[in-house]
């Protein structure tokens, strides 16, 4: 049985929201471990004021990073667990 795969291009640009419905921004990029291919973070662009108040790790250019482990589902939106961000 083939695995369901989401190519990178199908995820970029999607809105990132918490399961409570708070908007965080949009997916700009993904960071991953080059040797294993393990996904590490998603990089957020156009971060909302709510996102800016969270104590998230940031890139060198100050863009927030959402740990991949916080992602609950990817569909029309990328849904994350806010508890896993804090």
C-alpha positions, 0 to 999 in steps of 0.5 A: 500500500503506497504511503500518502505523501505531501510534497513540499510545494503543497505545504508552503503558503498554508496558514498555520493555526492552533487547534483552538483556532488562533492564527500563527502565520503561513508556512514559508519553509521547512527545516530537516536533518539532511542525513536522515530526512527527519523534519525538524521545524516549519518556518513561519512567515507573516507571523501574527502579533499572537505568534510574536508573543510566544517564546518560540525559537527563531531563525537568524532572520527572526522568523518563528520556528514551529517544531514539527512535533507540534503539528497535529494535521495538515489539510487546508491548514497546518494545525498545531498543538499550542501546548507543544509550543510552550 
